[in-house]
Amino acid sequence: MKEILNGLSLLFLIQGIGGLINHLTDGGKSWFLVNYISAFQGWQIFLDIILILIGGMIGLLAMKVSSSSKISNKQHEGNKK
């Protein structure tokens, strides 16, 4: 589960940070998702920031899942003894 969340986090962060750099430097259409959805035109920078925030929150969730599984494993090992 942690690996999936880390992958999603990375995907959102790449789309957000890369798209933000692309839009702030007036780059052309590239492989950033926001460029290809017509409903997002005019909102690209705002949506890039939202993608960065979502990626960060998913990354924090992945860290929380990782730490809670470590605690659960330690408790489980302690019950075996």
C-alpha positions in Angstrom: 0.0 0.0 0.0 2.8 2.4 0.9 4.4 1.9 -2.5 1.2 2.7 -4.3 0.7 5.9 -2.3 4.4 6.9 -2.9 3.9 6.4 -6.7 0.7 8.4 -6.7 2.4 11.1 -4.7 5.3 11.3 -7.1 2.9 11.4 -10.1 1.0 14.3 -8.7 4.1 16.2 -7.6 5.7 15.8 -11.1 2.6 16.9 -12.8 2.2 19.9 -10.4 5.8 21.1 -10.2 6.6 20.4 -13.9 3.4 22.0 -15.0 4.0 25.0 -12.8 7.5 25.5 -14.2 6.1 25.1 -17.7 3.3 27.6 -17.2 5.5 30.2 -15.4 8.1 30.1 -18.2 5.5 30.2 -20.9 6.4 26.8 -22.2 4.5 25.2 -25.0 2.1 22.3 -24.7 4.0 19.4 -23.2 3.1 16.2 -21.5 1.6 17.9 -18.4 -2.1 16.9 -18.0 -3.5 20.3 -17.2 -2.5 21.5 -20.8 -4.8 19.0 -22.4 -8.1 19.5 -20.5 -10.0 22.4 -22.1 -12.0 23.1 -18.9 -8.7 23.9 -17.1 -7.6 26.6 -19.6 -7.0 29.9 -17.7 -6.6 28.0 -14.4 -3.4 26.1 -15.1 -1.2 27.7 -12.5 -3.8 27.4 -9.8 -4.4 23.7 -10.7 -0.7 23.1 -10.8 -0.5 24.3 -7.2 -3.5 22.1 -6.3 -1.7 19.1 -7.8 1.4 19.8 -5.7 -0.7 20.0 -2.6 -2.5 16.8 -3.3 0.9 15.1 -4.0 2.2 16.4 -0.7 -0.8 15.2 1.2 -0.6 11.7 -0.4 3.1 11.6 0.5 2.3 12.4 4.1 -0.4 9.7 4.1 2.1 7.2 2.8 4.5 8.1 5.7 1.7 7.7 8.2 0.7 4.3 6.7 4.4 3.3 6.9 4.8 4.3 10.5 1.5 2.8 11.6 2.4 -0.5 10.0 5.8 -0.5 11.8 4.0 0.0 15.1 1.5 -2.7 14.3 4.3 -5.1 13.4 6.2 -4.4 16.7 3.0 -5.0 18.7 2.4 -8.2 16.8 6.0 -9.4 17.5 5.6 -8.5 21.1 2.5 -10.7 21.4 4.4 -13.7 20.0 6.9 -13.7 22.8 
